[in-house]
Amino acid sequence: MQITSENILLTGSLLLLTSILAGKTSRHFGVPTLILFLVIGMLAGSEGIGGILFADPQLTQFIGIIALNFILFSGGLDTSWQSIRPVLWRGIALSTICVCLTAIAVGLFVHFVWGFTLAEGLLLGSIVSATDAAAVFSILRSKGIGLKGNLGPVLELESGSNDPMAYFLTISLTTVVVNQHMNPLELVPLFFKEFLLGALIGFLMGKGSAWLINRIKLDTDGLYPVLVLGLVIFTYSFTHSIGGNGFLATYLSAIILGNSDFIHRKSIIRFYEGQAWLMQIILFLTLGLFVFPSHILPIIGMGLLISAFLIFVARPLGVFSSLAFFNINARSKLFVSWVGLRGAVPIVFATYPMIAGIEKAGLIFNLAFFISITSVLLQGTTLGWVAKKLHLSVPAATKKKTEQELSESKKSRLEQIGLTENSNIVNKKLVAIGLPATVYIIAIKRDNAYVTPSGNTLLLAGDILYVLAENEAAMKEAYRKIGKGNQ
């Protein structure tokens, strides 16, 4: 079936609805729902029952880049700085050193065993070096498994921050393969340029986005997520246009924004959580449509050997080496090694050699696709079992509550706090007073009328705040912030 303007909406909506409804059943088997989306895309593709003709690497890459940006942004927006700060350097080591060592190990293996040139082998290794922990956490949550200590934040930080390094390596090695006489040392200044610009712009855009959201007065609340959407696209595209790493800028700006106080915070975070899921579904459906299953069959043997080497040798080598100087026990390192799932990122990155016209681009793409699927099916279905065998799992009930769970949990304290001229928060916006996450101002009485508060609400002397807190300790912290007792 040829996609036309007349049937694209019908076809797209049917694929979307089928993916969501079918995804309900995949959770029972411990397989990430996104793999099912990929299978549905393959079934709908040119060699499947749907017969949809789709073989455009440029469009596939464009959809992939857009989707990855929103997935990274949503992940960063929901990342707590308090949780990742104690494990910051561990996460950075995994997202840089581990990625490089994994790429080198796979590259050398492919070079010596199958006769790839060294540059081609390193290119394949770079493409499959990034992990996808979105699948990891969906499996752990569906199985009701938590992780001991700081393992969760370490994996969360690694999964969100290792894409920029894998992207840099992929682009660099693609350039080296195309320009065989290029001196690899020329990549060193490019590395520092990309990451310094990405970090700088990400930091500035994170701070600037919070400032803009709190100060701009839009006519309707529904425009705030649209404003953020524009900021996300601008952050990536502007950074990329001046030679910086756009993925790093997007992720870092999201972390900074997510850990700032801004109006409509909960609605924006929930909007982008749904947006991320939509992007993941679209991305996996697109990749499924783009793949030709008949091209995968001839490389199954090679793919299985590379997958085995990646899972049992390259990834553990990278993890144990990058975490060698941290106080982490061997069981935790083994689990982090096993959690090295490959997802959509390697498949998207594998389109770069295709567009560049590299001789082995088709083989590299098919291998990246097969390795990703094999990784998720083998490691994804055994994560809970491995966590229990290594004695690293805890019951889900003992895990820390998320912000959404806190907002919906039962509260034990409700008090009225009146504001005088001497109160700390008078003439400040609600978003700027820094109340604890477990404290909510549910109403404001002002001049014998009740005001429904929002982050943009200006607090005035004489206001009576109706404050809801989870417990007495949270209420005491609210009093400290407000700086005034009951009138």
N, C-alpha and C positions, 0 to 999 in steps of 0.2 A: 504493500500500500504506500502510495506517495503522500507525504504530508503537504497539505495545501492550506490556504487561508480559510477555506470553508470547513475543514475537518479538524484543524489543529486544536481548537478549544474542546471539541467533543472527545477527541482522542486523548488529549492531555488530562481532562477531568476524569475520564474512565480509568486511566492509568493511576492517577492520584488516588482516587477512591478505592480502587482495587488494592493498591499498596497499603493503604491505611487499614482497611478491613482485614486483609490477609495477615498484616503484621501482628494482629491480636493473637494469632495462633502460634507464631514463631517463638514467643517468650517461653512457652511450655517446654521447648526443646533446648533452651539455653543458647540458641543461635541469635546473634544480633539481628534486629529487625531490618537493618539496612541491607544485609545480605539478601533478604527476601526481595527488597526493592530492586536490587541488582538483577536477580533472577527474573523478576517480572519484566524488567527492561529487555533482557535477553530473549524472553519468550515473545515479546512484542516486536523484536527486531527483524531484520531482513531475513535471517535464517530461522526465525521462530514462527509460531502460528499467526502472529500479527502481521508479519511481512512488511513492517515499516522500514523503508529505505533510508538509512542515515549513516553517512560515512564522511563527515566533515570534521577534521581534526581542529581547525581553527575555531569553529563554533563550540565544539566540545571543550576546548581549552578555555574559551571565554566564559562559558557557563561554569566551568570548574573554578576559575579564579573568583568570579562573583560569589559563588556558593561558599568557597573556603573563607573568604573575607567575612561573611556574615556568621559562619560557624565559629571562626576565631573570635569575632567581636562578642558574640553571645557568651562564649566560654570565658573570655576575659572579664566581661561585665558582671558575671556571677561568681568571680573568684575573690575570695576574701584575702586581703593583704595580711591579716593577722595569722591566717592558717599557712600561708606560703612563706612568710618572712623567716621562720626558723629553718626552713629547708631551701632557702633561695639558692645558695651556692651548689647544693646537690642537684637541684633542678637544672641550673645553668650548665653544670658539668655533664649531665645526661643529654641535654639538648645541643651541646657543642662537641665535646670530646667524644662522647659515646657515638654520636651520629657520624663523625669523621672516621673513627676506628671501625665502625660497622661497614661503612662504605668501602674503606680500604681492604678489609678482610674479604668481603664479597667480590670486590673487583679483582683481587689477586687470585682468588679461587676460580673465577670464570676465565681469567686470562690464562692460567696454567692448565686447566682441565679441558676447555673447549676452544682455545686458540683465539679468543677475542684479543684485539690489541689492548694494551694496558689502559689506554684512554677509554676505549669502549667498555672494558670491564669495570673501571671506576665509575663510568657514567651509569651503568646499571646498578652498581652498588649505591651510588648517591640517590638514585630514584627510589630505591626500596629502603632507604635508611631511616625514614621518619615513621613514627608510631602513631596510632590512632586510638587514644584511650576513651573516646566517646563510646565505642563499642564495649570497652572494658567495664565502664561504670553502668551501662545499661544491663549487662549480664549480672554484675554483682548486686544491683538493686533488685532485679527480677528474682534472684535466688535468695534475697534477704541476707546478704553477707556484708559485714563491715570489715575494715582492716585495722589492725593494731597500730598504735603509735602514729608516726607521720607518713606512713606509706601512701595513704590517700592523697594528701597534698603534694607529695613528691611526684606521683604519677600524673596528677592534674596539671602541675606546672610543666612537667616534661612534655606532655601531649600538646599543650598549647604553645610551647616555645620552641619546639624542635623543627617545625615547618620552615622557618626562615633559613636555618642552616642547610637543610636538605635542598631548599630552593636555590640557594646560592651555589651549592656544589653541582646541582643539576645544570643550571645555566652555564656555569664556568666550564664544566666538562663537555657540554654540548659545543661550546665555542672552541675548545681545544680539539675535539674530534673533527670539526669542520675546518679549522685552521691548523693543520697538522704541524706547521712550522712555528707556531706560537710558543713563546717562552712561558712556561707555567708560573714563573716568578712574577709575571705581570699581573697575576690574579691577587697577589698580596695586597697592593694598595686598593684594589677594587673591593676586597673583603672589608677593610677598615672603613672605606667610604660608605659602603652599603649599610653596615651595621651601626656606624656612628650616626649617619643621617636618619636611619630608621628609628634608632633610640631617641634621638633629639626631637624629631618631628612627632613621634608617638607621645613623648612626654608633654610637649607643648600643646598638641591637639587634645590630649586628655584633660589637661588643666583648662585650656581654652573652651572646650566643649561644656564642661561643668559651669564655667563662668557665663557662657552665652545662654545656656538653657535657663539659668536662674534669673537672668536679667532681661531677656527678650520677652515681650508681652504679645503672645499670639492670640488671634481672635477666638480660636477654639482649641480645646485640650487635645483633640485628635491630630493636630498638626505637629505636636512635639515629637512623636515617633518618626514623622516624616523629616523633621529637622535633623534628628539623629541619623537617619538613613543618609541624608545628604552629607553629613559630617564623616560618616564611615567611608563612603565612596570617595570623598575628597581626600581623606587621610591616605588611603592606599594609592590613588591615582597621582596625587601631587608628589608623594614620596617616590613613587616609581619613576615619575617623569624627570626628577632631578638626580636619579641614580642611586636612590636609597632603597632599603628593603621594605617594601610595602606591607608584607605580612607581619613583620616585626612591629612596624608603626601601628598597624591596626590592633594587634593584640595588646601592646603596651598602653595605647590610648584607652582601650576598653577597661583594662585593670585600674588605671588611674581614675577614670570616670566612675567605674563601679564602686570604688572605695571613697568617693566624694559624696557630699550631700547635695542632691539636686531635686527639683520639683518633679512630680509625677514619676518618682523613682520606681515604685513597684509596677505601675502599669507599663513603663518602658521596658523594664527587665522581662516582664512576662510576655510582652509583645515580641521581643527579640528571641526569647526562648522558642516561641512558636515559629518565628521567622527562620531560626536555625534549623528546626525540624523540617520545615518546608524546603529549605535549601538542600538539606541532606537527601530528602526524597527525590527532588529534581535532579540532583547531581548523580545519584546512583541509578536512577532511571535512564538518564542520558548516557552514562558509561555503559549500562547494559545494552542500550540500543546501538552503541558505537562498536561493540565487540562482535566479532564473527567467531562463533564457537568452533567452526571447522578449522580455523587457524590455530586454535588452542590445542587441539588433539595431538598434532605432531610434536609438540614441545613438552608434553606431560612428563616424560622421563627426565629431561633436563630440568624442568621446573621443580619436580619433586626433590631432586638432589640439591638444587640451589636453596630451596625452602628449608630443607633439613640442615644444611650448612648454616644458613642465616639464623635459624631458631636455636640450634644446639651448639654452635661455635661462635659465629660472628657477634650476635647480640650479647651472649654472656661475656665474651671477651671485652666488648665495649663497656658493659655495665661494671664489671669487676675492676677494670682499669680506671674508669672515670670516677668511681666511688672509693678508690683505694685509700685515699687520705681522709675519709670521713669515718666516723665511729658508727658503722652500720654492720650488723651481724650477717653472716653468710646466708642464713635463711631468707632474710629480707632481700639480699642481692639476687638470690636465685629467683625469688618471686618477681622482682622488677625485671629480670631477664625474661621470664616467661610471659610477662605482660606486654612484650614488644609486638603487639598486633599491628599489622599493616592494613590500612583501610583504603579510602578513596584517594588520598593524597598521592601515593606512588603512581596510581593510574592516571591522574591528571598530569603529574609531572612527566609521565612517559609520552605525552603528546608533544613536548618540546622537541625531542629528536625527530619526530615525524615531520613537524613543520619545517625544521631545519634541513630536511632531506638527507639525513644520515643513512648510509647503506643498510645498517642493521636495525633501523628504527622500528620496523614492523616486528622483528623478533624481540627487541627490547620491550616494546609495548605489551606483547602477548605474555612474555615472561613476568613482567611487573603485575599484570592482571592475575595471572595464575598464582604467583607468590602471595599476593594479597588475599585471594580467596582461600588458599590453603592455610595461611597463617590464621585467619579468623576462624575457619572451621575446626582446626586442630586446637589452637590455643584458647579460642573463645569458648568452646564447649567444655573445657577442662579447668577454667580459672577457679571456680569454686572448690573443686576437688583438690587442686594444687595448694590453694590458700589453707585449706583444712589440714592437708598432709604436712605442711610446713608450720602448722600451729600459728598462723598469722591472721586467722579470721575471728571475728567476734560477732555476736548476735546483732542483727540490725537495730534492735531497740537501744543499744548502747552508743550508737553513732551520734555525732553532734547534729543538732537540728539545723535545717536550712532556714534561710530568712522567711521563706513562704510558710514553712511549718511553724515558725515562731509566731508569725502574724495570725495564724489560724488556731493556735493552741489556746487553752483556757487561761484566763487571767484571774488573779486572786485579789487584786487591789484596784479600787476605783475611788479617786479623791478629787475634790475641787481645790484648785490653787488660784488664789487671787493675785493679780499683779499690781504693784504700786510703782511710783516713779523710780524707786530705788532698785527695782528688780533687774537682774542681769540681762534679761532678754527683751525688755521694753524697746520698741522701735526697731526690732529685728524681725526678719522674715523667719517663719517657722523652719524652713529648710536649713537656716544658718545656726540654729541653737545647739545642734549636736546631741540630741537625746539618744539614749541607748536604744538598740534595736528592739528590745522587749518592752518599750514604753511607747504609748500612742496617745495623742491628744485627739479625742473623738468628737469634741464639740467646744465651742467658745461662746460664753454668754457675754454680750456686749450691748449696753443700753437697753436692757430688758428684751433683747432679741437673741436668737441663737444663730451662730455662724458655723457652717460646715468648713472645717479647716482644710487647707491645701498647703503645699510647700511654699507657695507664693504669698500666704496670708501674713500681713504685717501685724505684730502683736503690740497692743497699746496698753497704757496704764488704765486700770479699771476693769480690764478683761478678767473673766473668771474661766479658768481652763478646767475642763473635765478630763482628767488624766487616768488612763488605764495602764496598769503595769502587771507584769507576770508574777512578781513576788515583792516582798517588802524591800529587799536589797535594791531592786530596780527602781522602786519608788523613791528610796533615799537618794539614789543617784540623780533622779529627775529633780528632786528638791535642790540638790547641790547645783545643778545646771541652771535652774531658774533663779536660785539665790533668794528665795522668799517663801515663807510659810503661808499657811491659810490666813485669810483675812478674818 
